[in-house]
Amino acid sequence: MSQNRFSTILEKGLFASRWLLAPLYVGLAIALVLVLWRFGEAFIKLAASMVSGEDHGFVLELLALLDLVLLANLILIVIFAGYENFVSKIDAAKENVDRPHWMGTIDFSGLKLKLIGSLVAISVIELLKDFIHLGEDPSAKIGDGTIWRIVIHLVFMLSGLTFAVMDFVASKIAPHGEAATP
């Protein structure tokens, strides 16, 4: 077998290996069903507390719903953008009027920024839950868990800012170190 033929077979095999990611995206779609289940449970709990007149935990329960929605959005972004960037175009959605406008336009860099943005939003909701709990209980103090959530939130924010700056700099520099033309 010639080296050129071996190289061609190897490259075709490597290119086909992208399909190994497809089951992972199916797994994420199934996880989305589980998030929907958890949302249903949390919604029923919220509705029950409203019917019984318990307003104590309403905001916290509502924030838990928002948390789950953000998580579901994050999963969907990863499924669509990841599949289209790394496996194959989703032709079934090409002419569909319900196709999200961003679908097919998010590259790996944009995916990173959307992921970190979603993580920052989720972490801020978790912090808000902690602060609401502190406001409701006069004897409560900021514990280690809250301090760690603050640290994690700041790390997420710093990471997001770093990614954004790196992407901005990379967009202004041509591949060979020359200034990019606008």
ABEGO torsion letter per residue (X at the ends): XBAAAAAAAAAAAAAAAAAAAAAAAAAAAAAAAAAAAAAAAAAAAAAAAAAAGBAAAAAAAAAAAAAAAAAAAAAAAAAAAAAAAAABBBAAAAABAABBAABGABBAAAAAAAAAAAAAAAAAAAAAAAAAAAAABAABBBBAAAAAAAAAAAAAAAAAAAAAAAAAAAAABBAAGBBBBX
